[in-house]
């Protein structure tokens, strides 16, 4: 094992009906004035928002609600949310939703605790580290991003079409309520996007230059197998409690740091996907599946043995009679085929934006490399030309 530090302080409350504990959990963490953040109308129509606010009222807590968070959460909304939290004198931010809602709540918590600083210009552009933040709690409604247990948050600057992430220890939610029943009415497409996101958060840690952390590898491989198995079941049987509960827990474990201990994270496919979703406003999970196959084929020669291990341990592919490269390619193809079975795109022609011109690909690569000021990835370090080559491979 390599050296590592692990800190994952979020209290997880898992099971049916657990949203009824929201008020008690907020009180336990010192909240008295709660800014409730949610997405679209589903939280209202389903009655979830009423149950959550009813729990807050029962606990004697003041609250104010702000809804309308969109996928690929917008900076402009988060900035307005900061103003509302300050006006309300909120001392706790509660996210009711999925990754976009949670990330917005984290940004609001950052900004409301430091009103003299701007969440984008100062924090997201990393001019200064986040000094402190209001505590955040979560009522999760979709297994996907894992933001309920992570130290990261992602925002899209709707003025500049930049999508960037920010890691901070203050982004760890104090608690996360996980009731699989809240996922039963999710559209099939959202479930599929979530399955991809869970897998990508795990694979972006699994594919790294370090190959000696055996238990970390076993944990990652187990999360991937569980996600694949229950992802298939969830797509075949919508509303299946067992499948959705397994996916919900897999999502939390995929992004709390456990599956990457002692390793360098890669996250190059995430960076590639971020530029697609920033420019074209496509779903995050779909942007990831659209580029992963091209990334994997481009990076295969970096460490074929790693892909071969992935093929055996995750997909159960028999190595008999195959050399390392053949086995590795079968693992890549099995992943591509699984994404396709979920009706997820595996190239740009299947993504909402479609095939792009060379000039657009060059712009995507230029943005992904932060105007040629950074490289991405650790499994294989990718510069501007590598990034462009991967976008070209996916452009069919």
HUGIKA-V366656 format. One record per residue. N is the residue number from 0. SS is DSSP state (~ for helix, > for strand, _ for the rest). OMEGA is omega in whole degrees, -180 to 180 (none if undefined). D_LAST is the distance of its C-alpha to the last C-alpha in Angstrom with 1 decimal. Layout:
<<N | SS | OMEGA | D_LAST> <N | SS | OMEGA | D_LAST>>
//
This chain:
<<0 | _ | 174 | 40.9> <1 | _ | 178 | 40.0> <2 | _ | 177 | 41.8> <3 | _ | 168 | 40.5> <4 | _ | 180 | 41.7> <5 | _ | 180 | 40.9> <6 | _ | -179 | 41.8> <7 | _ | -168 | 40.6> <8 | _ | -175 | 43.4> <9 | _ | 175 | 41.9> <10 | > | -178 | 44.2> <11 | > | 178 | 42.2> <12 | > | -168 | 43.9> <13 | > | 172 | 42.2> <14 | _ | -178 | 43.0> <15 | _ | 174 | 43.7> <16 | _ | -174 | 45.5> <17 | ~ | 177 | 45.2> <18 | ~ | 178 | 44.4> <19 | ~ | 179 | 48.1> <20 | ~ | -172 | 48.8> <21 | ~ | -177 | 47.0> <22 | ~ | -180 | 50.2> <23 | ~ | 180 | 51.9> <24 | ~ | 178 | 49.1> <25 | ~ | 179 | 48.9> <26 | ~ | -180 | 52.7> <27 | ~ | -178 | 52.6> <28 | _ | 170 | 50.4> <29 | _ | -180 | 52.7> <30 | _ | 175 | 51.0> <31 | _ | 179 | 53.2> <32 | > | -166 | 51.2> <33 | > | 171 | 47.7> <34 | > | -178 | 44.7> <35 | > | -178 | 42.5> <36 | > | 178 | 38.9> <37 | > | -175 | 36.6> <38 | _ | -176 | 33.5> <39 | _ | -173 | 33.4> <40 | _ | -175 | 36.0> <41 | ~ | 179 | 35.4> <42 | ~ | 179 | 37.7> <43 | ~ | -176 | 40.3> <44 | ~ | -178 | 40.0> <45 | _ | -177 | 40.0> <46 | _ | -178 | 43.2> <47 | ~ | -178 | 41.8> <48 | ~ | 178 | 42.6> <49 | ~ | 179 | 46.1> <50 | ~ | -180 | 46.6> <51 | ~ | -179 | 45.5> <52 | ~ | 175 | 47.7> <53 | ~ | 177 | 50.5> <54 | ~ | 177 | 50.4> <55 | ~ | 179 | 50.6> <56 | ~ | -180 | 53.6> <57 | ~ | 180 | 55.3> <58 | _ | 178 | 55.1> <59 | _ | -176 | 56.7> <60 | _ | 172 | 53.7> <61 | > | -180 | 52.9> <62 | > | 172 | 49.3> <63 | > | -176 | 47.1> <64 | > | 172 | 43.7> <65 | > | -177 | 40.7> <66 | _ | 177 | 37.7> <67 | _ | 177 | 34.5> <68 | _ | -180 | 32.1> <69 | _ | 171 | 28.5> <70 | _ | -170 | 25.4> <71 | _ | -167 | 24.3> <72 | _ | -172 | 28.1> <73 | > | 175 | 29.3> <74 | ~ | -177 | 31.6> <75 | ~ | 179 | 33.7> <76 | ~ | -179 | 34.5> <77 | ~ | 178 | 35.5> <78 | ~ | 176 | 37.7> <79 | ~ | 178 | 39.4> <80 | ~ | 176 | 39.8> <81 | ~ | 180 | 41.6> <82 | ~ | -180 | 44.0> <83 | ~ | 178 | 44.7> <84 | ~ | 178 | 45.3> <85 | ~ | 179 | 47.7> <86 | ~ | -179 | 49.5> <87 | ~ | -175 | 49.9> <88 | _ | -179 | 51.1> <89 | _ | 173 | 48.7> <90 | _ | 178 | 49.3> <91 | > | 177 | 46.6> <92 | > | -178 | 43.0> <93 | > | 178 | 41.8> <94 | > | 176 | 38.2> <95 | > | -176 | 37.8> <96 | > | -179 | 34.1> <97 | _ | -173 | 31.0> <98 | ~ | -178 | 29.3> <99 | ~ | 178 | 29.0> <100 | ~ | -178 | 32.7> <101 | ~ | 180 | 33.8> <102 | ~ | 176 | 32.1> <103 | ~ | 179 | 33.7> <104 | ~ | 178 | 37.0> <105 | ~ | 179 | 36.8> <106 | ~ | 177 | 36.2> <107 | ~ | 180 | 39.1> <108 | ~ | 176 | 41.3> <109 | ~ | -174 | 40.6> <110 | ~ | -178 | 41.4> <111 | ~ | 178 | 44.4> <112 | ~ | -180 | 46.0> <113 | _ | -174 | 45.7> <114 | _ | 179 | 46.0> <115 | _ | -179 | 46.8> <116 | _ | 179 | 43.3> <117 | _ | -175 | 39.9> <118 | ~ | 180 | 37.3> <119 | ~ | -173 | 34.4> <120 | ~ | -178 | 36.3> <121 | ~ | -175 | 38.5> <122 | ~ | -175 | 36.8> <123 | ~ | 175 | 33.1> <124 | _ | 172 | 33.2> <125 | _ | 172 | 35.5> <126 | _ | 177 | 38.5> <127 | _ | 175 | 40.7> <128 | _ | 176 | 40.4> <129 | _ | -176 | 41.0> <130 | _ | 178 | 44.8> <131 | _ | -179 | 45.2> <132 | _ | 171 | 43.9> <133 | _ | 176 | 45.2> <134 | > | -179 | 44.8> <135 | > | 171 | 41.9> <136 | > | -174 | 41.9> <137 | > | 162 | 39.2> <138 | > | -171 | 39.2> <139 | > | -179 | 35.8> <140 | _ | -180 | 34.1> <141 | _ | 175 | 30.7> <142 | _ | -175 | 29.8> <143 | _ | -167 | 26.8> <144 | _ | -177 | 27.1> <145 | _ | -178 | 30.4> <146 | _ | 179 | 31.8> <147 | _ | -179 | 35.0> <148 | _ | -173 | 35.8> <149 | _ | 175 | 34.0> <150 | _ | -175 | 35.2> <151 | > | 173 | 32.0> <152 | > | -178 | 31.0> <153 | > | 176 | 28.0> <154 | > | 172 | 28.3> <155 | > | 175 | 26.2> <156 | > | -175 | 28.0> <157 | _ | 175 | 27.5> <158 | _ | -175 | 29.0> <159 | _ | -176 | 26.9> <160 | _ | 173 | 23.6> <161 | > | 176 | 24.3> <162 | > | -176 | 23.9> <163 | > | 177 | 26.2> <164 | > | 178 | 28.0> <165 | > | 176 | 31.7> <166 | > | 178 | 33.6> <167 | _ | 176 | 37.3> <168 | ~ | 179 | 40.0> <169 | ~ | 179 | 41.1> <170 | ~ | 178 | 37.9> <171 | _ | 177 | 39.0> <172 | _ | 177 | 40.1> <173 | _ | 177 | 43.8> <174 | > | 174 | 43.0> <175 | > | 178 | 40.3> <176 | > | -175 | 41.1> <177 | > | 176 | 38.8> <178 | _ | -178 | 39.7> <179 | ~ | 179 | 37.1> <180 | ~ | -179 | 38.6> <181 | ~ | -179 | 37.1> <182 | ~ | -168 | 33.6> <183 | _ | -177 | 34.5> <184 | _ | 180 | 33.4> <185 | _ | 173 | 30.0> <186 | _ | -179 | 27.2> <187 | ~ | -178 | 25.0> <188 | ~ | 179 | 21.9> <189 | ~ | 177 | 24.0> <190 | ~ | -180 | 25.2> <191 | ~ | 177 | 21.8> <192 | ~ | 179 | 20.7> <193 | ~ | 178 | 24.0> <194 | ~ | 178 | 23.5> <195 | ~ | -177 | 20.3> <196 | ~ | 178 | 22.3> <197 | ~ | 180 | 25.2> <198 | ~ | -177 | 23.3> <199 | ~ | 176 | 21.6> <200 | ~ | 178 | 25.0> <201 | ~ | -177 | 26.3> <202 | ~ | 178 | 23.7> <203 | ~ | 170 | 23.6> <204 | ~ | -176 | 27.3> <205 | ~ | 179 | 27.1> <206 | _ | -176 | 24.9> <207 | _ | -175 | 27.4> <208 | _ | -176 | 29.6> <209 | _ | -176 | 32.6> <210 | _ | -175 | 33.1> <211 | _ | -180 | 36.8> <212 | _ | -169 | 36.8> <213 | ~ | -178 | 37.2> <214 | ~ | 177 | 38.2> <215 | ~ | 177 | 35.4> <216 | ~ | -179 | 32.9> <217 | ~ | 178 | 34.7> <218 | ~ | 180 | 34.5> <219 | ~ | 180 | 30.8> <220 | ~ | 178 | 30.2> <221 | ~ | 177 | 32.5> <222 | ~ | 180 | 30.8> <223 | ~ | 179 | 27.4> <224 | ~ | -179 | 29.1> <225 | ~ | 180 | 30.9> <226 | ~ | 179 | 27.9> <227 | ~ | -178 | 26.0> <228 | ~ | -177 | 29.1> <229 | ~ | 172 | 30.1> <230 | ~ | 177 | 26.6> <231 | ~ | -179 | 26.5> <232 | ~ | -179 | 30.1> <233 | ~ | 180 | 29.4> <234 | ~ | 179 | 26.6> <235 | ~ | -176 | 28.9> <236 | _ | 180 | 32.0> <237 | _ | 179 | 31.5> <238 | _ | 180 | 34.5> <239 | _ | -175 | 35.4> <240 | ~ | -177 | 37.5> <241 | ~ | -178 | 37.2> <242 | ~ | -177 | 33.4> <243 | ~ | 177 | 33.1> <244 | ~ | 178 | 35.9> <245 | ~ | 179 | 34.3> <246 | ~ | -179 | 31.0> <247 | ~ | 180 | 33.0> <248 | ~ | 176 | 34.8> <249 | ~ | 179 | 31.8> <250 | ~ | 180 | 30.2> <251 | ~ | -180 | 33.4> <252 | ~ | -176 | 33.7> <253 | ~ | -171 | 30.1> <254 | _ | 178 | 30.6> <255 | _ | 178 | 34.4> <256 | _ | -174 | 34.1> <257 | ~ | -174 | 35.5> <258 | ~ | 178 | 32.5> <259 | ~ | -175 | 32.3> <260 | _ | 180 | 35.9> <261 | _ | -178 | 36.8> <262 | _ | 166 | 33.2> <263 | _ | 176 | 31.1> <264 | _ | -180 | 28.3> <265 | _ | 176 | 24.8> <266 | _ | 174 | 22.8> <267 | ~ | 177 | 20.0> <268 | ~ | 176 | 17.3> <269 | ~ | -180 | 19.6> <270 | ~ | 176 | 19.7> <271 | ~ | -180 | 15.9> <272 | ~ | -180 | 15.8> <273 | ~ | -179 | 18.9> <274 | ~ | 177 | 17.4> <275 | ~ | -179 | 14.7> <276 | ~ | 177 | 17.6> <277 | ~ | -177 | 19.9> <278 | ~ | -172 | 18.0> <279 | ~ | 179 | 16.7> <280 | _ | 176 | 19.2> <281 | _ | -179 | 17.0> <282 | _ | -176 | 18.7> <283 | ~ | -179 | 19.3> <284 | ~ | 180 | 18.6> <285 | ~ | 179 | 15.3> <286 | ~ | -180 | 14.2> <287 | ~ | 180 | 15.4> <288 | ~ | -179 | 13.8> <289 | ~ | -177 | 10.3> <290 | ~ | -172 | 11.1> <291 | ~ | -177 | 13.7> <292 | ~ | 180 | 12.1> <293 | ~ | 175 | 10.6> <294 | ~ | -176 | 14.0> <295 | ~ | 180 | 15.9> <296 | ~ | 180 | 14.6> <297 | ~ | -175 | 15.2> <298 | ~ | -174 | 18.6> <299 | ~ | -175 | 19.7> <300 | ~ | 178 | 22.1> <301 | ~ | 179 | 23.8> <302 | _ | -180 | 25.6> <303 | ~ | -178 | 24.7> <304 | ~ | 179 | 27.9> <305 | ~ | 178 | 26.7> <306 | ~ | 178 | 23.7> <307 | ~ | 176 | 26.1> <308 | ~ | 176 | 28.5> <309 | ~ | -180 | 25.8> <310 | ~ | -178 | 25.1> <311 | ~ | -170 | 28.8> <312 | ~ | -177 | 30.1> <313 | ~ | -174 | 27.5> <314 | ~ | 178 | 26.0> <315 | _ | -178 | 29.2> <316 | _ | -179 | 27.7> <317 | _ | -178 | 30.6> <318 | _ | -174 | 30.6> <319 | _ | 176 | 33.0> <320 | _ | -178 | 32.3> <321 | _ | 172 | 29.1> <322 | _ | -174 | 28.9> <323 | ~ | -178 | 27.5> <324 | ~ | 178 | 24.1> <325 | ~ | 180 | 23.7> <326 | ~ | 179 | 24.9> <327 | ~ | -180 | 22.6> <328 | ~ | 177 | 19.5> <329 | ~ | 177 | 20.8> <330 | ~ | 177 | 21.2> <331 | ~ | -179 | 17.6> <332 | ~ | 178 | 16.5> <333 | ~ | 178 | 19.3> <334 | ~ | 179 | 18.0> <335 | ~ | -179 | 14.5> <336 | ~ | 178 | 16.3> <337 | ~ | 177 | 18.8> <338 | ~ | 179 | 16.4> <339 | ~ | 180 | 14.9> <340 | ~ | 176 | 18.6> <341 | _ | -173 | 19.2> <342 | _ | 174 | 16.6> <343 | _ | -179 | 14.9> <344 | _ | 176 | 11.1> <345 | _ | 175 | 9.6> <346 | _ | -174 | 6.2> <347 | ~ | -179 | 6.0> <348 | ~ | 180 | 5.5> <349 | ~ | 176 | 8.5> <350 | _ | -176 | 10.3> <351 | _ | -178 | 12.8> <352 | _ | 179 | 11.7> <353 | _ | 179 | 8.4> <354 | _ | -175 | 6.0> <355 | _ | 175 | 8.6> <356 | _ | 179 | 10.8> <357 | ~ | -179 | 12.0> <358 | ~ | 178 | 15.1> <359 | ~ | 177 | 13.8> <360 | ~ | 178 | 12.1> <361 | ~ | 178 | 15.5> <362 | ~ | 177 | 17.3> <363 | ~ | -180 | 15.7> <364 | ~ | 179 | 16.6> <365 | ~ | 179 | 19.9> <366 | ~ | -178 | 20.7> <367 | ~ | 178 | 19.7> <368 | _ | -179 | 22.1> <369 | _ | 179 | 24.7> <370 | _ | 178 | 24.9> <371 | _ | 179 | 25.0> <372 | _ | -180 | 27.9> <373 | _ | 167 | 26.6> <374 | _ | 177 | 24.6> <375 | > | 175 | 23.1> <376 | _ | 175 | 23.4> <377 | _ | 176 | 26.3> <378 | _ | 165 | 24.9> <379 | _ | -180 | 23.3> <380 | _ | -173 | 24.1> <381 | > | 175 | 21.2> <382 | _ | -176 | 21.9> <383 | ~ | -178 | 20.1> <384 | ~ | 175 | 18.5> <385 | ~ | 179 | 17.4> <386 | ~ | 179 | 15.9> <387 | ~ | 180 | 14.0> <388 | ~ | 179 | 12.8> <389 | ~ | 176 | 11.5> <390 | ~ | 178 | 9.7> <391 | ~ | 178 | 8.0> <392 | ~ | -179 | 7.3> <393 | ~ | -171 | 5.8> <394 | _ | 177 | 3.8> <395 | _ | none | 0.0>>
//
